[in-house]
Amino acid sequence: MNPERAETHLRQLAEAELRRATMPAAGVPGRRNTARLALVAQALSAVGAVDVGTADEIRADLELAVAIRQPSQENQASPGQRGLSPQARRRLAGLRHSPPRRIATGSFPVSGLATGHTRPAQRASWRVVPVGRVIRIQDDVRWELLVVAYVQSAGGARFTVAGRNARRLTAADDRGASYQVDWFGGREASELLLRPDPPHQIRWLDLTTPPGKPAIRIDLDPQIRVPEVTVTRDAHSPGELLLDVMAARILTSAQPSPRDNLEQLAAGRADLRALVADGPGDIVAALHAADALPPASPVPGQLAGLCARLGISGHGITAPPAADLPEPWRSMLTSYHRRKPQAGPAPGFLAATVVELPELDGAQVAILGLHHDEHVTVLHMLVSGVTLEDDWPYGREVRPLPVLWIHDSSGRWHATRTIDMSPSGNSGEVILWVQIVPLLDRGTAWIDVVATGPSAEVRARLPLCWK
């Protein structure tokens, strides 16, 4: 990795974008002219080649330079500020109230440190318990709550669940203490947060539904089978890992859903073309410039070959398309070209299984279990030692997060994509919910969760006990 070359490449790209943005035929001024720089900056930040603060400052300087050279017609005294990002606005305010500095022509001054959550010096111990209960509740209407796992960590004590908002629940433990239960989350999955935090030693919790209904006991000391975990120490290029993430993102976007009709498939196809056109070639060039990608790496050609197999052009990768693709990519392409989605488990089924993976390049990951609901298979995860990531087309919400692939008992491979997240205050912990694409088939006996980082690959075999 060469941070100096990475920063130089980013500055040169900013200068080229500035020249393009100020040409008469450049089109609409403003932030749209910085999209290419933003994409590359996020990629270089994701692999650790450029400090996040440095990348933000370069992007802010470009936005400010574009705004100054293309003043707003509405307010000549305040050029283009309406379209500026917060970083660019702060940059402009700083320039107005600071003495002038001597800057070399065409250069973009930078400063600042990486932002986001920082990992605690010592991680608090985790308690992760599989639950795997379908709770049926009758109040005004009948509804179901899928309780996947119980988690107690620095971020607090909570159940990860799927199902309807459960605002009326309360809890009590084996020692007689009572707890308030607060619901947080989205449509696919959510959390039930317990207040105050229970002691780590409690053996069970009774969840009480609407008044007059019997309590539902959740055993927190179950007898469970310990999953098999293997670690293979092998160096992986950060750039190649990022391209693997991009391939997974492309493949998950290409997969049809059981709910797709012809119009949805056409719209998905258009979205896929737009995603690929967002600049894989620019990212590959930046990774090479930063020495984050070996010069002879086959992965750029494989990514070009993947696009060719999907019938998508305009990706900008100069390497010749490769015919030989990685096994997970080939497996998903087979599913894509079949075009007939496989039937998954019935809605509401879930698998109760947990495993805490060995630390991988600073990230700690625990698999909490999975559920299937309305044609979506969702893996529940707890991660720590990560930083929140900017929103970008190939992002996974946090970094560094190992590259995650799923290999099932029938020999098929599945990619993953983050569909929701829940940071836990300043603990450096995040609950992640990732979708498994394509969804699992009926009768899947086990899955291997394959997590790959720069230093090693971890493979955990999780038996699936569908209920």
C-alpha positions in Angstrom: 0.0 0.0 0.0 1.3 3.5 -0.9 -0.7 6.3 0.8 1.4 9.0 -0.9 0.7 7.7 -4.4 -3.0 7.2 -3.4 -3.3 10.8 -2.3 -1.5 12.0 -5.4 -3.9 10.0 -7.6 -6.9 11.5 -5.8 -5.6 15.0 -6.2 -4.9 14.5 -9.9 -8.4 13.1 -10.3 -9.8 16.2 -8.5 -7.9 18.5 -10.9 -9.2 16.6 -13.9 -12.7 16.8 -12.6 -12.3 20.6 -12.0 -11.2 21.1 -15.5 -14.1 19.1 -16.9 -16.6 20.8 -14.7 -15.6 24.3 -15.8 -15.7 23.5 -19.5 -18.6 25.2 -21.4 -20.1 21.8 -22.3 -19.7 20.4 -18.8 -23.5 20.5 -18.1 -25.1 21.1 -14.8 -22.7 22.6 -12.2 -22.4 21.6 -8.6 -22.1 18.4 -6.7 -22.8 16.1 -9.7 -19.5 17.1 -11.1 -17.8 15.5 -8.1 -19.4 12.1 -8.2 -16.5 10.4 -9.9 -14.1 11.7 -7.3 -16.4 10.7 -4.5 -16.6 7.1 -5.8 -12.8 6.7 -6.1 -12.2 8.5 -2.7 -14.6 6.1 -1.0 -12.8 3.1 -2.6 -9.4 4.3 -1.5 -10.7 5.0 2.0 -12.3 1.5 2.1 -8.9 -0.2 1.5 -7.1 2.1 3.9 -5.0 3.8 1.2 -6.3 7.3 2.0 -7.3 8.8 5.3 -11.0 9.5 5.5 -10.4 13.1 6.6 -8.0 13.7 3.7 -10.4 12.3 1.2 -13.3 14.5 2.6 -11.1 17.6 2.4 -10.1 16.9 -1.2 -13.8 16.3 -2.1 -14.8 19.5 -0.3 -12.2 21.6 -2.0 -13.3 20.3 -5.4 -16.9 21.2 -4.7 -15.9 24.6 -3.5 -13.7 25.2 -6.5 -16.5 24.2 -8.9 -19.0 26.4 -7.0 -16.7 29.4 -7.2 -16.1 29.0 -10.9 -19.8 28.5 -11.6 -21.5 31.1 -9.4 -25.2 30.7 -8.6 -27.5 32.9 -10.6 -29.6 33.3 -7.4 -26.9 34.9 -5.3 -23.7 36.1 -6.9 -22.2 37.0 -3.5 -22.7 33.4 -2.2 -21.6 31.3 -5.1 -23.2 27.9 -5.4 -23.5 27.3 -1.6 -27.0 25.7 -1.9 -25.5 22.6 -3.5 -22.4 22.3 -1.3 -21.8 19.5 1.0 -21.3 20.2 4.8 -17.6 19.7 4.4 -17.4 22.2 1.6 -19.5 24.8 3.5 -17.1 24.4 6.5 -14.2 24.7 4.1 -15.6 28.0 2.7 -16.2 29.4 6.2 -12.7 28.6 7.1 -11.2 30.3 4.1 -13.3 33.4 4.8 -12.0 33.7 8.4 -8.4 32.5 7.9 -5.4 34.4 6.6 -4.5 33.5 3.0 -2.1 30.6 2.4 0.3 30.1 -0.4 -1.0 27.1 -2.4 0.7 25.6 -5.5 -1.3 26.1 -8.6 -3.8 23.2 -9.1 -3.2 21.7 -5.7 -5.8 20.9 -3.1 -4.8 21.5 0.5 -5.9 18.8 2.9 -6.0 18.1 6.6 -7.9 16.2 9.2 -8.2 12.8 10.7 -10.4 9.8 10.0 -13.9 10.0 11.5 -16.4 7.5 12.8 -16.5 5.0 15.6 -13.2 3.9 17.1 -12.6 0.5 18.6 -12.4 0.4 22.3 -8.9 -0.5 23.7 -10.4 -3.8 25.1 -13.7 -5.2 23.9 -16.2 -6.1 26.6 -17.1 -9.8 26.7 -20.1 -10.8 24.6 -22.9 -13.1 25.6 -24.6 -14.5 22.4 -27.4 -17.0 22.8 -29.5 -18.6 20.1 -33.2 -18.4 20.7 -35.1 -19.5 17.6 -38.6 -18.9 18.8 -41.7 -18.0 16.9 -43.9 -16.1 19.4 -47.6 -15.7 18.4 -49.3 -12.8 20.1 -53.0 -11.9 20.1 -54.0 -8.4 21.0 -56.1 -6.3 18.6 -54.9 -8.6 15.8 -52.9 -11.8 15.7 -49.2 -11.4 14.8 -45.9 -13.2 15.0 -42.5 -12.2 16.3 -39.5 -14.3 15.3 -36.9 -14.1 18.1 -33.5 -15.0 16.6 -30.9 -14.4 19.3 -30.2 -12.8 22.7 -27.1 -10.5 22.7 -25.4 -8.8 25.6 -22.4 -6.7 25.0 -21.0 -3.1 25.5 -23.9 -1.9 23.4 -26.5 -3.3 25.9 -28.7 -6.3 26.1 -31.2 -7.0 23.3 -33.0 -9.6 21.3 -32.6 -9.5 17.5 -36.0 -10.2 16.0 -38.0 -10.1 12.8 -41.7 -9.3 12.8 -44.1 -6.6 13.7 -43.4 -3.7 16.1 -43.5 -5.2 19.6 -44.0 -2.1 21.8 -46.2 -3.8 24.4 -43.6 -6.3 25.6 -42.0 -6.3 29.1 -39.5 -8.7 30.6 -38.5 -10.3 33.9 -35.6 -12.5 34.8 -35.0 -15.5 37.0 -34.1 -13.2 39.9 -37.3 -11.3 39.8 -36.0 -8.1 38.2 -38.2 -6.4 35.6 -37.1 -4.7 32.4 -38.5 -2.3 29.9 -38.4 -3.5 26.3 -38.0 -0.9 23.6 -38.3 -1.7 19.9 -35.8 -0.4 17.3 -35.3 -1.3 13.7 -36.7 -1.5 10.2 -39.0 -3.6 8.0 -36.8 -6.7 7.6 -35.3 -7.1 11.1 -35.1 -5.2 14.3 -34.0 -5.2 18.0 -35.8 -5.4 21.3 -33.6 -3.4 23.7 -33.8 -4.2 27.5 -33.5 -1.4 30.0 -31.7 -1.5 32.4 -29.1 -4.0 31.4 -29.6 -7.4 33.1 -26.8 -9.2 34.9 -24.7 -11.5 32.6 -25.5 -14.5 34.9 -29.3 -14.6 34.4 -30.6 -18.0 33.2 -33.9 -17.0 31.5 -36.1 -14.1 30.7 -39.9 -14.1 30.6 -41.4 -12.0 27.9 -44.8 -10.7 28.8 -47.1 -9.8 26.0 -50.4 -7.8 26.3 -52.0 -7.8 29.8 -53.7 -11.1 30.7 -51.6 -13.2 28.4 -49.2 -15.8 29.8 -45.4 -15.0 29.8 -43.2 -16.6 27.2 -40.0 -18.0 28.8 -36.7 -17.6 26.8 -34.0 -20.0 27.9 -30.6 -18.2 28.0 -28.6 -21.3 28.9 -29.5 -23.8 26.1 -27.5 -26.8 25.1 -26.2 -26.0 21.6 -23.9 -27.6 19.2 -20.6 -25.7 18.7 -20.1 -24.9 15.0 -16.9 -25.9 13.3 -14.6 -23.0 12.6 -11.4 -23.2 10.5 -8.9 -20.4 9.9 -6.6 -20.3 6.8 -3.8 -17.9 7.1 -3.3 -16.4 3.7 -2.5 -12.9 2.5 -5.2 -11.2 0.4 -4.7 -7.9 -1.4 -7.0 -5.2 -0.1 -7.8 -4.2 -3.7 -8.7 -7.7 -4.7 -11.0 -8.0 -1.7 -12.7 -4.7 -2.6 -13.2 -5.9 -6.2 -14.8 -9.1 -4.8 -17.2 -6.9 -2.8 -18.0 -5.1 -6.0 -18.6 -8.4 -7.8 -21.0 -9.5 -5.0 -22.8 -6.2 -5.2 -23.3 -6.6 -9.0 -24.4 -10.2 -8.6 -26.9 -9.5 -5.9 -28.3 -6.7 -8.1 -28.6 -9.1 -11.0 -30.5 -11.8 -9.1 -34.2 -12.1 -9.8 -36.6 -12.3 -6.9 -39.7 -14.6 -6.7 -41.8 -11.4 -6.6 -40.3 -9.9 -9.7 -42.6 -9.3 -12.7 -41.4 -8.2 -16.1 -41.5 -4.5 -15.3 -39.5 -5.0 -12.1 -37.0 -7.1 -13.9 -36.5 -4.4 -16.5 -36.1 -1.8 -13.8 -33.6 -3.9 -12.0 -31.7 -4.4 -15.2 -31.6 -0.6 -15.7 -30.4 -0.2 -12.1 -27.7 -2.8 -12.6 -26.4 -1.0 -15.7 -26.4 2.3 -13.8 -24.4 0.6 -10.9 -21.8 -0.8 -13.2 -21.5 2.5 -15.1 -20.6 4.2 -11.9 -16.9 3.6 -12.4 -15.3 0.2 -11.8 -12.6 1.2 -14.3 -11.8 4.3 -12.2 -11.7 2.3 -9.0 -9.3 -0.3 -10.6 -7.0 2.5 -11.8 -7.0 4.1 -8.4 -6.2 0.8 -6.6 -3.3 0.2 -9.0 -2.0 3.7 -8.4 -2.1 3.1 -4.6 -0.3 -0.3 -4.8 -3.4 -1.8 -3.3 -3.8 -4.2 -6.2 -0.9 -6.3 -7.6 0.0 -5.3 -11.2 -0.5 -8.9 -12.4 -3.8 -9.5 -10.4 -6.3 -11.5 -12.4 -9.3 -10.0 -10.6 -9.8 -6.8 -12.8 -10.1 -9.1 -15.8 -12.4 -11.4 -13.9 -14.6 -8.4 -13.0 -14.7 -7.4 -16.6 -15.5 -11.0 -17.6 -18.4 -11.0 -15.1 -19.8 -7.8 -16.7 -19.4 -9.4 -20.1 -21.3 -12.6 -18.9 -24.1 -10.3 -17.7 -24.2 -8.5 -21.0 -23.2 -5.2 -19.4 -20.7 -2.8 -21.0 -19.4 0.7 -20.1 -17.6 -0.5 -16.9 -14.3 1.2 -18.0 -12.0 -1.7 -17.0 -9.1 -1.9 -19.5 -8.0 -5.5 -18.6 -9.3 -8.1 -21.1 -12.4 -10.0 -19.9 -11.4 -13.3 -18.3 -13.3 -16.5 -19.0 -12.2 -18.2 -15.8 -14.2 -16.7 -12.9 -14.0 -17.5 -9.2 -16.2 -20.4 -8.1 -18.7 -18.2 -6.1 -19.2 -15.9 -9.0 -19.8 -18.9 -11.4 -22.3 -20.4 -9.0 -24.3 -17.2 -8.8 -24.2 -16.7 -12.6 -25.7 -20.2 -13.0 -28.6 -19.1 -10.8 -28.9 -15.8 -12.7 -29.0 -17.4 -16.2 -31.5 -20.0 -14.9 -33.8 -17.0 -14.3 -36.3 -19.2 -12.4 -36.0 -18.4 -8.7 -35.8 -21.4 -6.4 -38.5 -21.8 -3.7 -37.2 -21.0 -0.2 -38.4 -22.0 3.2 -41.9 -20.9 4.1 -42.2 -17.4 5.5 -41.5 -17.2 9.2 -39.1 -20.1 9.4 -35.7 -19.4 11.1 -32.5 -21.1 12.1 -31.2 -20.8 15.6 -27.4 -21.0 15.6 -24.6 -18.7 16.7 -20.8 -18.5 16.4 -18.3 -15.9 17.3 -15.5 -15.8 14.6 -11.9 -15.2 15.5 -10.8 -11.6 15.2 -10.0 -10.8 11.6 -7.8 -7.8 10.9 -9.3 -5.7 13.7 -12.9 -6.7 13.2 -14.8 -9.0 15.5 -17.8 -10.7 14.1 -20.5 -12.9 15.7 -23.1 -14.7 13.6 -26.4 -14.5 15.6 -28.6 -16.7 13.4 -30.9 -16.2 10.4 -34.5 -16.0 9.4 -36.5 -16.2 6.3 -39.5 -14.0 5.7 -41.4 -12.9 2.6 -38.8 -14.2 0.1 -35.8 -12.8 2.0 -33.2 -14.7 3.9 -31.5 -12.5 6.5 -28.4 -13.2 8.5 -28.1 -11.4 11.9 -24.6 -10.3 12.9 -22.9 -8.3 15.7 -19.6 -6.6 14.7 -17.1 -4.5 16.6 -13.9 -2.7 15.8 -15.4 -1.1 12.8 -16.0 2.4 11.4 -19.2 3.6 9.8 -18.8 3.9 6.1 -20.1 6.7 3.8 -23.0 5.7 1.6 -21.8 4.7 -1.8 -22.9 2.1 -4.4 -20.5 -0.7 -3.3 -20.5 0.0 0.4 -21.4 -2.4 3.2 -22.2 0.3 5.9 -19.0 -0.4 8.0 -15.3 -1.1 7.5 -13.2 -3.1 7.8 -15.8 -5.8 7.3 -14.6 -9.2 6.0 -15.8 -10.2 2.6 -18.8 -12.5 3.3 -19.9 -15.4 1.1 -22.2 -18.2 1.9 -21.7 -21.8 0.8 -24.6 -24.2 1.4 -24.9 -28.0 1.8 -26.0 -28.4 -1.8 -22.8 -26.9 -3.1 -24.3 -23.5 -4.1 -22.7 -20.1 -3.3 -24.6 -17.0 -2.2 -23.5 -13.4 -1.9 -24.5 -11.1 0.9 -25.5 -7.4 1.0 -26.3 -5.2 4.0 -29.9 -4.3 4.2 -30.0 -2.6 7.6 -27.8 -1.7 10.6 -28.0 -0.4 14.2 -25.0 1.2 15.8 -24.8 0.9 19.6 -23.9 4.4 20.8 -20.2 5.0 21.2 -19.4 1.3 21.9 -17.9 0.7 18.4 -20.5 -2.1 18.0 -23.0 -2.4 15.2 -25.8 -4.9 14.6 -25.9 -5.7 10.9 -28.6 -7.5 9.0 -27.4 -8.9 5.7 -29.5 -10.5 3.0 -28.4 -13.9 1.6 -28.7 -13.8 -2.2 -30.1 -16.0 -3.7 -32.2 -17.2 -0.8 -31.6 -20.6 0.6 -33.4 -23.7 -0.7 -35.8 -25.9 1.3 -33.9 -28.6 3.1 -30.6 -26.8 3.4 -28.8 -28.7 6.1 -26.0 -26.3 6.8 -24.2 -23.2 5.5 -20.5 -22.2 5.6 -20.1 -18.5 6.4 -16.8 -17.6 4.6 -15.3 -14.4 5.9 -12.1 -13.2 4.2 -9.8 -10.4 5.3 -6.3 -9.2 4.2 -4.6 -11.7 6.5 -6.8 -14.8 6.6 -10.0 -16.6 5.7 -12.4 -17.9 8.4 -14.9 -20.6 7.6 -17.7 -21.4 10.1 -20.1 -24.2 9.4 -23.6 -23.5 10.9 -26.1 -26.3 11.1 -29.6 -25.1 10.2 -32.4 -26.3 12.5 -35.5 -24.9 10.7 -38.6 -24.5 12.9 
